[in-house]
Amino acid sequence: MEMITNIHPHTRLTDRVVAPRSDLTQISRNSLPESIDSSEGFVPVWSDIHKLSEEHLDRNRIVAFRANHRVTRAFDMLRNQLAHQHADISKPIVAVTAPSPGCGTSVTAINLAFSFARLSTRPVLLVDANLTAPASERLLGLAPLPSRSRGAPGNQHIVVDASGAQINLLRPYAARSAPGTLASDEIAADIIRVRQALMPSVVILDLAALLHCDTAVQLLALADSTVLVVASNQTTRSEFEVSQTFFSQDKKVQVVLNKARRHGL
């Protein structure tokens, strides 16, 4: 993985990229409450700590919980750049997304969360906001979630631990049985609620691919900045250019080149 400021066109272009839809209902940070009634408040379960298998994490390229891993340095550099950008923002929200599926968004988001967790004295919140294909369960080796029952909360909060590096994870119940049925405004409100309760040092949103999921575009408006993951020999120039149209001029974007062989990801 490496950070880049531009991307060179590949020889292969695709015709399957669609233009951004203008009828999407955008979520605005200004439209969400800064606080939520305590009767609806989120109560973190600190005793519910899940110890993760280091062998499983290694097999799934989750490595940044180790300070001395050869790949961790790349995520630490990204962490430091984001921390510098958000030096004047309390509880910043960082969205991690990609133009298309398979670029390594979830691997990047989880590693970035562990990188922050190794140094932060405050909680780090990772939100699995990919409602169509959540990957945190598989990558972290967690037990499958049951289907959401009527009246039950839409998300599960747990704390995961890898060699002492802990991150708070919020993942949706609904995505397993009915992908996409959890409304964007509901998960956005949940993010604000958990953020208010935990007071995290950073919130990282693991979003679906921009060109394949309307929800990703809607939740993007919550973020203070975005990490756009592009994959070597996979992401096309047209996909990259269309993805850029989703970012407002006042939002900072870090472009990460993933699946570069010399970095081993």
N, C-alpha and C positions, 0 to 999 in steps of 0.2 A: 504494500500500500504506500502511496506517496501523494503529497499534495501538489496540485498543479494550478496554474493561473489561466491556462487556456488548453484547448484540446485540438489536436490536428485531425483533419478529416481522414476517415478510413476509405479504402477503395470501395467498400460495399456500402451502398445507400439503400434505404428501405422506403417503400411506398405505403407502409401500414400505419405511419404516424398520422394522427388526426390533429386538427387545429384545436386550440383551447375552446371549450364551450363557454359562451357568454351568459348562459342562463343559470349557471351554478349559483346557489345561495352561499355567499361567502360568510364565514364566521369572522367577526371582528373582535379583537381583544377588548376594545372599548365597549362592546355590547355585552360582555360578560361581567357578572358582579365581582367586585374585589373581595367580598366576603359573602358567606352563605349562612343562612339561619342555622344555629347550633342544633336544632331539632333534626336537621338533615345532615349534620356534620359527619365527618369521617373519623373513625376511631382506629388508629393503627394498632395492629396486634404484634407487639414487639417480641412476644415469646415464640411467635411462629417463624422461626429461622430455619431455612433449609440449607443444609450443608451439601455443597455440590461436589461431584466427582471430578477430580482434576484430570483423570484419564479421559473422561467423557468430554470435558471442555477442550482438551488438547486435540481430540479427534475432530472436533467441530470448529477448530481455529479460534477458540476463545482463549486468549493468552495474556491479556493486559493486566490480569490480577497479579502477575509476576513482574516485578520491576526489572529483573535481569534477563528476560526473554529477548531474543534478537529482534523480534517484530514490535515489541512493546514501545520502543523509542518512537516509532512513527505515530502511534496513537497519543503518546505523551506530547509530541510536538503539536498535534492537532488540538489537544486539550489546552496547551499553553496559549495557542493563538486565540482560541475561543474565550478563555479566561481573560485575556487582555482586552478583547473586544467588549466584554461584558463587565468590565471592572466597575462601572458606575450603575449596574443594574442588579437589583435584588432578585434572587430566585429566577435567573434567566431561563428561558425555554429554547432549546436547540432542537430543530427538526432534522432528522436524518432520512433522506429519501433518495430515489434514483429515477432515471427516465423509464426503465423497464424492469421487470422482475429478473432475478438472478444475478444482479450486479454486486450483491454482498451488503445490502443495507442493514440487515439485522446483525450480521457479524460485526460490522463497523459500529453500530449503535451500542451493542453490548460491550465490546472492547473499550469504547470511549467511556461508557459508564463506569467500568472497572478502573480505568485510568484516573478518572476524577475521584473515585472512592478511595484509592490508595493514599491520596493526599488530603482529602477533605475531612474536617472534624464534624461537619454537618452531614445529614443524610443526602444521598444521591438518588433521585427518582428516575427510573426508566419506565416508560409507558409503551407497552406493546399495542400500538394504535393501528396496526395492519389488520383491519377487520375482515379482510377476505382471505388472508393466508398468514395468520400469526405464527411466528417462528421461535419465540422465546422458549416455549415448552420443549421443542425438539433440541434446540441448541444448548440449553442449560440442563437437560436431562430431568425435567420435572414430570411428575405424575400428571396424566391427562385430566383436564377439568371436566366435571359432569355437565350435562346440559343445564341451562339456566331454567330454574323453576319460576312459576308465576309469582310476582311480587318480590323476588330475590334481587339483591344488588346486581348491577350489570358488570361489575368488575371484581376481581380478587386481588387483594393486597397481601404480599408476602415479602419477607426479607431473605435474600439468598446470600450465601457466604462461600467464598472461594479463598482458602488460605488466609482468612482474616479480613479480606476485602469484601465489604458488604454493600449491596445495592438494594433499594426498595423497588419492587417490581409490581406494576399494575397491569393486569392482563384481563381481557374480556371473556366472560362466560359465553356470551351469545354467539361469538364467531364460530364455535365448533359445530353447532347445530343449524345455524341459519346465517351464513356469512353476509355481512353488510346490513343486517336488520337493526343493529344498534346505531341509532341516529347520531349524526355528527355533533349535534348540539348537546346530546346526552353525555357523550364521552368528553366533550369539551368542558362541560360543567363539572364532571367528575375530576378532571385534571385540576381545575381551580380549587375544588374542595380538598383534594389530597394535598395540594400545594400549600393550602392554608393551614392544614393540620400538621404537616411534617416540617415546614419551613426548610426545604432542601437548599443545598448550595447551587444545584442545577437540576433542571428537568430535561430529560432527553426523550424525544418522541421518535419511536421507530415506525415510520409511515410506509404505506404501500407505494408502489411505483406511480409516479405522477401521470403517466400516459395510459394507465390501466385502471385507475380507481378515482372516482369523483371525490370520495371521502378524503383522500390524501390532499387534494387541492384545497378542500374546505378547511381542514385542520392546519394547513400550512400558515394560515393567517394568524394563528396563535403564537407562532415562533418569533423570537427576537432575531434569530439568525438560522441559516440552513446549511447543512452539509449535504452536498449533492455527490453521490457515489456513482462513478462511471466505471465500466469494466473494460479492461484492455482487450482488444480484438472482439468485442461484443457490442458495446454502445456505438451507435452510428452518429455521424455528424448531424443528421436531421433530427434524431432523437434529442441530442444535446441542445440544439438550437430551439426546438419547440419547448423543451423544459425550461429554458431561460425565460420564456414569456410569462411563466407563472410567478416570477419573483418581482415584487415591487421594488422600485428604485431605492427606497429607504431601508431595505433589508440586506444584510450582508450575507454573502454566499461563499462558502469554502468548497472547492471542487477537489475531490479525492479520486485518484486513479487506483482502482483495485485490480486484483488478479494479475499484478505485474510479477513475472516469474522471479526476478532477482530478489524480491522481498518475500517470496514463499507463500503469499496468500493467493 
